[in-house]
Amino acid sequence: MARSFRLALASVVASAALLGGAIVAPSAQAAPSAPTAEALAAKTALENLKPQPTDAASVIDGIAAANKLLETLKITPFTPTVGACTDFTLASAVGGAIAGPNTPLVGDLTFSLLGKEVDLNAVRKGEILYGFVPVGTFNDTGSKKGMQVAWFNVNTFQGSIGEPMDGLGETIVKAVTKRVAETGIPGAEILVKDGLAKIADAVPSNGVRGGIVETGSGTVLSAIYGTIKKGDATCFFFPSLGIATAK
């Protein structure tokens, strides 16, 4: 699927290029700046976060399955974590990250055409896609807001708290559709959206979350935390901690 999808995208882009479609070259990355107050707050928050204790007997099997899903998507798992729910239960989970250029389940969607680089990846250079997989049954019929990312780039001294997450499948689809729209290829959005819909179907919803963050290149300290609905209850997940290297 991944190979045929990449070939289809290449054909669409190549056709538009040969017909005279304009392709804009990537812009140069800005020089690192001094850390902002928000970045310093993110760094402080990340330094103060501690992994929360979990009941090993109840999380091993679930965490193994969560890790397997992340690894299938080429997302590197973070530390496992636990969610405290308002129905007096605990839910285990694990987060993870993948740096660009990449598109989960598809691979690198970067093409060189007529001397120009066309990047249709869900995650581009200088960006990180975060994923979060809880164990158990969750309610995804309503809003998928609630999970967030805190990050700090130790090379640029930039960072942020509270970067929002959404459904992982939806995040991938929306990102690639946006990339194609930016190329100005007429009608390509529909072709890509239909293709990615099949890929999104392979990513379970049921509480699985994703978010793309523009971190810039460097080593990025990260924490994924927040809330997910579980029936009539709400689970607050303590931070899943990890380090990712953005190109």
N, C-alpha and C positions, 0 to 999 in steps of 0.2 A: 504494500500500500504506500509506504513512504517513498519508494523509488518512483512509482508511477505518478504519485501526486507531485513530486518535485519536477518530473519531466513535463507534466501538464502545465505547471506554473511557468516553467522556462519557455514553453511554446507560446503561451499567452503573452509574456513579456517581450519575447523576441519578435513576435508578429507586430506588436504595437511599435517597437523600436524601428523596425524596417519600414513601417508606414509613416515614420516621421514623428512619433510620439516623443515628447521631451522627457528626459530622465535627468533628475537633479543629482549632482554629485554630493556625497556626504559632507556636511560642514565640519570645519576644524573644531576640535574640542578646546574649550576655554582653559586658560591657565588656572591652576589651583589658586583658590583665594583663602583668606583667613577664615577660621571657623566662626560661624554665626552663633548667636545665642541659642538658637534651636539646635544646632549641631552639638554644642557643648552640653545642652540638656540631654540630648540623646546619648551622648557618651557617658554622662554621669549615670543615667538610668540603666544603661547596659552593664556598667561596672557593678551596680548595686543588685542586679538580678542574680538570683541563686537558683539552681535546679531544685525543684520540689521533690520530696520523697514520694515514692509510689509503692504500691503493694505488688511486689514482683510476681507473686503467685497468680494475680489476676490480670497482668498485662503482657506477659511474655508472648502468648499465642497471638493476641491482637496486635501487638507492636510488630511482630514478625510479618504479619500480613500487611500492615501499613507500610513498613519498610519495603516490602516487595513491590507494592504499587508505586511508590516513589522511584525506586530503582528502575522499574519498567519505563517510567517517563524520563529516565536519565537525571532525576532530581536527587542530589546527594542528601541523605537524611541528616537531621540535627539530633540533639538529645531528645529522648522521649519525655513526655510530660503527662500531667493528670489534670482533669477538669473537675471542679467541685460544683455539683448540680443542686438546684433548689429543691429537688425531690429527694434530697439526702442520699444520692448515689454518687459514685465516682466514675469518670470516663477517662480512659487512656487515649493518648494521641501522639503523633510525631510530626514535626515540620521538616522542611528541607529547602534547598535552593539549587538553581541552575543558572549559570551565567551565559550571556550571549557571546557570539551570535548562535542562536539555536531555537528550534521549535520542537517541543516534546512530541514524541511519536512520529515525527517527520524528519528531523535533522536540520542541517544548515541550509536555509533557503536564500543564500547569497549567490547572485549570478553576475558574471562579467559580460556586458554586451556593448559593442561599439565603443570600447574603451572606458565605459562607465560601470560603476558597481551598483547593482540593484539589490537591496537588502529587504526581503519580505518576511524576515524572521519575527516571530512573536516577541522574542527577546533579542535586542540588538547589543552591539558593543557598548560597554559602559552601563549596562542594565542587568538586573537580576530578577528572575522569576522565582517567587517564593510559593511553596506548596504546603498545605497542612491537611493531614488525614486523621480524623478521629475514629475511634473504635466504638461501634454500637450503632443504634438506630437514631437518626436525627431528622428534624422537620425542615425540609427545604422547599416547602410549598409557598412560603412567603419570602420575605427579604432575606438575602444571604449576607447582609452586612453584620458586623460585629467583631470579626477577627482583624487584627492589625499587625503591622511590622514596625519595629524600632531598629534603626541601623546607624552605624558610624564607620566611615571610611578612614582607616588609620593613616592612609597616605595623603589624603587631601584635607583631612580634618573637617569634613562635611558629614552631616547626618540629619536624622529626623525621627520624630516619635509619632506614632499613630497613622502610618501609611495604610490606607484601607485595602481590604481584600474582598473578593467576590467568589463566585463559583469558579473552580479551576478550569473546567471545560469552556465556560463562557469567556473567561479571561483570555484564553488562547485564541478562540474564534474572533473575538472583537479586535485583538491586537493585530492579527494577520490581515483581517479585512481592512483595518485602518491603513496598514502599510501599503496594500494594493491600491487603495483609493488615492493615496498620496502620489502614486506614480502617474495618475491621470489616464490610465488605460480604460477606455469606455467599456462598461459592462463587466469588467474583470471582478468586481466586488461580488457579483452574484455567483460566478464560477467558483471563486475561492470559498465563499461562505458555504456553498453546497458541499464542497469537498471536505471542509473542516468540520461540518456538522457530523459527518460520519466518524471523524476522529474524536470529536467531543463526546459522542455516544459511548466511546470506549472508556471514558473517564467517569467513574461513578459520581453522582452528586452526593446525596446522603451525608452532608456536612463537610465534604471535601472543598477546600478553599484555595484560592490562588491570587497572587497580586504581583504586578510588575513595577519595579522601583528603579528609577534612574539614579544610580549610586556613583557613577563615574568609575574610572579604572582604579584598581587598588584592592587591598585586603579589607573586607567588610565584616565587622562584627554585627551579628544579627540576633534578634529575638522575635518570635511569633507568639502572640497571645491574644486573648479576647474572649468573646462569647459566641455560642451557637445554641439554637433552640433544640430542645429534646422533648417533643410532645408539648405538654403544657409547661414544662420546666425549662430552665435556662442553665447551661453549663458555662462556668468561667474557667478558661484554661490558663494555667500558669505558663510562663514562657518556655518555649522550646528554643534552645540556644544553639548557635552554630557560627561557623566562619566560612565565608565564600570569597573567591577571588574573581573580580570582574576584570575583563580584558580592556 
